[in-house]
Amino acid sequence: MQIRIEATALPGRSCPTAPGFEGRQDLHVGVQRKDRPGELLDLVPGDAPAAAWTLDCTAAQGPDGVELHGPYLQNRLGGRFVYLSWVAAEPDGGHAMFRRAKLMLDAVDPDTLAEAVRAGRLTGRLRLTDAAGLPVCAAIRPPRIEWTAGDPA
């Protein structure tokens, strides 16, 4: 099956300094590979009109319901999730991660997840700019993300 992440409202290529946030330049966002923080799938510039990633995964019945596994699905205490990692330009010309958002898969409604397994796709839609105008971070659960089963509408 696949997990499709569709994102809108990216924060821009630069973010000014704000309370609790050191400003950053040349922002990009991508999906972090499991246990490899430096390996990001399909970096998208922070000023893109939208971003989308499609992740292949497998679904298996576990003791607590359906469990999803795949190279871009993290599994830590507290559940399975997908990391969206924000990177910014470094003085040496490279990029370094400065913020991550955890798209919490344990927050997917069990009926939606069961239908997604049958349909072959789980789609999550979210905004990538928070209320302060900064790149989203922390654990993301509904209503900050909408999970649906099947192909996107």
N, C-alpha and C positions, 0 to 999 in steps of 0.2 A: 504494500500500500504506500501511499504518499502523504506527506504533510506539506501543504502549500501555505506559505506565509505571504500575505499581501499587506503592504504598508503604505500609508499616505502621510501627508503633513510632515515631511522631513524638516529638521530645524535649520538647514542652511549649511554652507561650507565653513562658516565661522560662528563662534558663540562668544559673546563678550563675557568678561568677568562679572560674576553675580555673587550674592551672599552664599557661601558654601561651595562655590564653583570657580575654579581657576579657568579663565578663558582659554579657548582652543581654536586652532586654525586648520584648514584643509581636512575637514571631517569626512569620514566614510563609515559605513556600517556594513557588517557581514555576519554570516552565521558561523559560530565557532565549532570546529570539529571536536568531538568528545576527547577530553583530557589533553587537548593540544591548543592552548590559548593563542599561540602564534599562527595557527593555520585557520584562515577564514575563507569561507565559500562566498564567491561572487560579491566582492566589495562594491558598494554603491555610493557615489558621492552624496554628501549631505544636502546638496541643493537639487537633487533629482526630484521630479514631480511625484514619483512613486517608486517603490522597490518591491520585488517579489523573489521568493526562493522556493524551490520544490525539493523536498528531502525524501529520499527513499527510505523506507523502514519496514519492519515486520511487526505483526501483531500476534501475540500469544496469550492464551488464557493463563493468568497467574492466580495466586491464592486470594488476591483482593480484586480480581476482575481482569480486564484486558490490560496487558502491558505492551508498550511500544518499545522497540529496540532499533537502533541504527547508528551509523557513524557520526551523526550530528545531534544525537539525543543524549543528554547528560543524565546521570543517575546518581544522585547524592541523597544523603539523609534529607527527608522532606519531600522526596518524589522526583519524578522524571520531568525534564524541561529542555527547552531549546534556548541557547544563549544567543542573543543578538549583541555583538560586540562593537563598540564605537572605538575608532582609532583616529588619531590626529597626527599631523606632521611633526617630526622631530627635527632639531637643528642639523642632524647628520644626513637629512634627506629621506630617512625612513619614516615609518609610522609606528606609533605605540598605542596600545589600548589604554583608555582612560575611564571607560564606563561600560557597564553591561546591563542588559535587560534579560530577565529570566521569564520566558513564556512557559508558564506552569501547565503541564499536561494533566496533572491531577485535578485541575480545575475544570476540565472538559466534562460536561454533563455525561453521565454513563450511557444514556440513551443516544445522545449525539455520537459518542465514540463508537457504540455498537453499530449504528447506521453507517458511520464512516468506514468501519472495517468491511461491512458488506459492499459499500459503494466503491471502496478502494482509495478514498481520499478524505482527509480531514483538512479543512481550510480555516485559518485564523486571520482575522482582519483587525488591524490596529493603527493608531496614529503614532508617529515616532517623535512627536514634540510634546513635552509635558506642559502643565499649566503655566510654568514660569518661562516657557519658550526655549527650554533646554532639551537635549536628547533624552528620551525616556530611559529610565533605569529601574533597578530593583525588581521585585517579583511582580509579574503582570498576570492578572486574573480578570475574568469578567467583572465589571462591564468595560474595563480598559481594553479587552480583546474580545472579539466575537468569534466563537467557534461554530462552524457548520459542517455538515456531512455532504460529501459528494463534490461535484465540480462547482467552481464558483459561478455565481449567477451573472 
